[in-house]
Amino acid sequence: MVYVCKFSEDEIVRVLREHEAGAEVGELCRRHDISVRTFYRWKAEHGRVPPSLTVRLKELEEENRRLRALLVEAMLNASASSTRADGAAETLSAHAVAPHEKRRLVTRATG
């Protein structure tokens, strides 16, 4: 089941740390306006991962996002510079060009 959470990952980890420090579940739930079921779901999903790994995971996800953006940019630059002077497209590997770019290159080479 997919649910939308009004709490960020950091806030969830903070609530779980309060519990580990000795706060009672009922008090935490009242203070943060969450249900007991939500608390235990958070604990099941996030409680196994130490906070330092949560931070590292966020860093890796951000780095992955940036690297994907660079890859797409490089692929588009490669496809844009892959035409010869006579206008015919050079052969590129199947994974080097996005589908809309392939259509554009084929149209340009055959048109």
N, C-alpha and C positions, 0 to 999 in steps of 0.2 A: 504494500500500500504506500502510495506517495503522499507525503504531507508537506505543507508549506509551513515553515517555522519562522516566527518573528524574531528569533534569537540567532545571533551569529555563532559561528563555531567557538570563538573566544569566550562568549558569554556562557555557552553550554559547558565548556571546560571549567570555567570559573565556578559555576554552580556545583559541578562534580567535585572540584577541589574543596569547596566548603563542606561538602558531605564527608570527604576523606579526613578533614580537619576536626570532625566531630559534630557537625550540625545535624540535627534530626531531619528526617525526610519530610515530615509534615510541616515543620517550620519553614524549610527551604521552599516547599511548594507554595505555601501561603505568601511568603515574602516575594517570590518571583512570579506569582500568579500562573502556576502551571499545575497540572494534575499529577497525582502520584504515578499514574500510568506513563505519562510523558517522562517523568524523572527516570523511571526504571528503563524505559526505551532508550533514553539518552545514555544511561549507564551501560546498557548492553552494547550500544553502538560506539560510544566514545570512551567508555571507562577502561577498556583494555589497553588503550594507546596512551603512553606517557605524553604529557604536554609538550615535551621537547620534540617528540616525533611528529606531533600534530603541526607544530610550527615548521618543521623541516618539510613535511608533506605539502603545506601551503607554498613554501618556497619552490619546491620541485614542480608543482602544478603551474605556478606563474612562469617558471623557466620554460616548461614544456609549451605553454601558450605562446611565449615569445619566439621559441625556436620554430614552431609550426608557422607562425606569421612570416618569419624569415625564409622558410622553405617555400612557401607559396610565392613570396616575392621573387625568390631566385628562379623558381620554375617559370613564372610569367616573364621574367627578364630573358631567360634562356629561350623561351618560345618566341619572343619578340625579335631576338637577334638570330634566330635560326633560319632566316630566309636568305637565299643567295641573291646576287645582284640581278639575275634575270627574273626574279620574282617567284621562283619555284621553292617550295618548302623542302628543307633537308629532312632526312629521316630521323625521327626522335624515338626514344623508347616509349612504350605505351603509357608508362607512369610519369613521364616527364612533363606532360601538358594536360591542363584541365580540359574537360570535354568541350566547353564553349570555345576555347582557344584552338582545339583541334579542328572544329568546324570552320573557324575563321581561316586557319592556315590552308585547309583543303580547298576551301572556296577560292582563296587567293591564288593557290597553285594551279587549280584547274580552270579558273575563270579567265 
